[in-house]
Amino acid sequence: MSPNSAPAQRRTPAPPPGTWLGMPAFPKAAREQLQRAEQRQNLARATTHIRGKRAERAAEVADWEELRTAAAQIKTRVARHLDTYLVQAEEAMTAAGITVHWARDAAEANRIVGEIALAKGVDEVVKIKSMVTQEIDLNEHLESIGVAAWETDLAELIVQLGHDRPSHILVPAIHRNRREVREIFAEEMGRYGTPAPPTMTDDPEELAEAARAHLRAKFLRAEMAVSGANFLIAETGTVVIVESEGNGRMCLTLPETLVSVIGIEKILPTVADLEVFLTLLPRSSTGERMNPYTSLWTGVTPGDGPQDLHVVLLDNGRTDVLADPEGRAALRCIRCSACLNICPVYERVGGHAYGSPYPGPIGAILNPQLRGVASEVDQALPYASSLCGACNDVCPVRIPFTDILVHLRHKVVEHKTEHHPTAEQAAFSAIGWVMADGRNLAKAQLASRAGGAVLGDRWLGNRVIGRLPLPIAGRWLRARDVDAPPAQTFRAWWAARTPAAPPVDGSADAATEDRA
Amino acid sequence: MLGLPGAGLRVALFATCIADTLTPDTPKAVVTVLERLGCVVEFPPGQTCCGQIMTNTGYFDAAVASVRNHVRSFAGYDHIVAPSGSCVASVRDQHVMLARRTGDARLVEQASQTAARTLDFTEFLVDVLGVTDVGAYFPHRVTYHPSCHGARFLRLGDRPTRLLQAVEGLELVPLPAADQCCGFGGTFSIKIPDVSIAMATDKARHVVETGADFVVAGENSCLMNIGGVLHRDGAAVRTVHLAEVLAHTRADAA
């Protein structure tokens, strides 16, 4: 992204200023997002609808749970033998006429794609919706070298024309309603190509028709397309893309050159494994039995479709994820977005608060692993969950989200306390001491009872907030009252009820021995 | 007490630190119900906390002290019963993981044994004692919030509602969006308070919509969260732990 080579005027709509990692961390970002009443309605309506459809379609499949297990096992095997499968895939792709590139990180991948475009002499590319190119911010790199990247997925088009960022893996414009989409199309389409018809209303059919007309011109003149991939078959070198709108099929068949950027975890061992994943993915993702378009290609077919095929195999932190036995299950993800749609946190704040194109539960476990936990954004993400576990249950590849979230919280704590202790660490050490022995807890309870007696009121709320010195109390009491502590703990009641109760095995006496 | 479903069964009550300290009526209710069913209840006094607040905030070392204390306190019991889905889930799902990190094979073994013997109150009643009618009387309209840990981590299924439906005089009304989290989430409630409150507010609204007199759950922390909003908003609905409903009899009502 050399500033020297940047053209004076942009070719494509500028995204919002700043970077994902430059955004406020989750607690603050979430607070801002919660203020957007219209967005909250859009999100609640959309996620409720789509998770209902997913549940219906999953319930239709008698062996759904077995399929989930099979998918998890296949992906686990891929991760275990990734080195072998990657080489196998490279050999198969090369034999089929695909040029294979390896990219260590985002910069390398962007450079490779940019160089192909420049070598081909194209100044624009059409794009199939792809998470990985969002991850590496490919569009902005291409813009910086004078190549316009046009998103052709309807929702990505809304995001791009809206100078916006995606907020969902599957439905990147989920935070927008049709009235907003109409405004964006009417305002922006004419600046970048075929304008929207002046009579266009916010009827979804009219909006789709405007998008068709706008994109058609771009499809017909495009000489190069860029895609991601849903799956890459190691045995045959076959690339697989699953989509709904047919824009992908246009990109995969019309241009002369096709570059597919593929995360190294996208491998499946054999074509037969697709049976499992093509059943799970559409039902988990859009709540459809089958997605409308599934494209598979194995190298170049002379005279049919793109004649110059490239695949860029991207690491960009994935081998770091693989190196962590507790966290690596995140690499099983097939980007279906079922975890986003079921997540009560995502439903309320949307995707932008997660500081990454990967939002929701998968973002909360993937970003801090791909990027590490050095940034404030990534340190906050593992905590962006109430650990309710709804994501565990819908995940088609059985990613143990809550286990990984807790594991990453520990990593964050280790990182934060590596060089100096924190106030939170001191508090938890104190809790740890209290809970290490029943007698310590009894003493702490006595102290808290004294506090309760001072506060007096049965219900604590607005009236006493000023008297509570702790900031955490304020966070609770902002909208919630709390019951004052009772006069007697259970422990004290029990002791009074059974004064002569003998200590049982392993009680206080044994504790003393262990400590000695 | 012969002939009672729990006759001769020695049960260790894991009161949980929250209930011991803040809602002692809940473990008292567990004692009442279990003794009514013939069990011999013991309260191992060394017990404290399952450690989930530390584990789930990432303070694994502090949590290990709780695990050591827990396995020591509950050694030798065949039945360990707690009135909290999340504490039971912590013992079952997290203690062994924490123990493994210490490299202490004996602790791993002890934690595995304790985990295998720890049950949620409703599991003990339905699965071990084989009862759903525990002789309770609660003449009120109630709705049930299936807490996340009970529903999704312990898979309690319909055990709680079967127990409630067997309560004399009780009218159980369905809670809209029942499976959605109330937003408590332990330290989530103070680390991301705005989202937590948004979730709790929606949950409280659904509770009010049912027209119930009481919202029942098997988890006092959820009830504290939901009840906190209900009380702040001046709603008439009260919160009550499932064990307290089951402990209530005609004699209490008289």
Interface residues (C-beta under 8 A of the other chain):
Chain A: F26 P27 A30 R31 L34 P344 V345 R348 V349 P382 Y383 A384 S385 S386 L387 C388 G389 A390 N392 D393 D403 V406 L408 R409 H410 K411 V412 V413 E414 E424 Q425 F428 S429 I431 G432 W433 V434 M435 A436 D437 G438 N440 L441 Q445 S448 W459 G461 N462 I472 R475 W476 R478 A479 R480 D481 V482 D483 P485 P486 Q488 T489 F490 R491 W493 W494 A495 A501 P503 V504 D505 G506 S507 A508 A510 A511 D514
Chain B: A12 A15 C17 A19 D20 T21 L22 T23 P24 D25 P27 K28 E42 F43 P44 P45 G46 Q47 T48 C49 G51 I53 M54 T55 N56 T57 G58 Y59 F60 D61 A62 A63 A65 S66 R68 N69 V71 R72 S73 F74 A75 G76 Y77 D93 Q94 M97 C148 H149 R152 F153 D179 Q180 C181 G183 F184 G185 G186 T187 F188 S189 I190 K191 I192 P193 D194 V195 S196 I197 A198 M199 A200 T201 M224 N225 G227 G228 V229 H231 R232
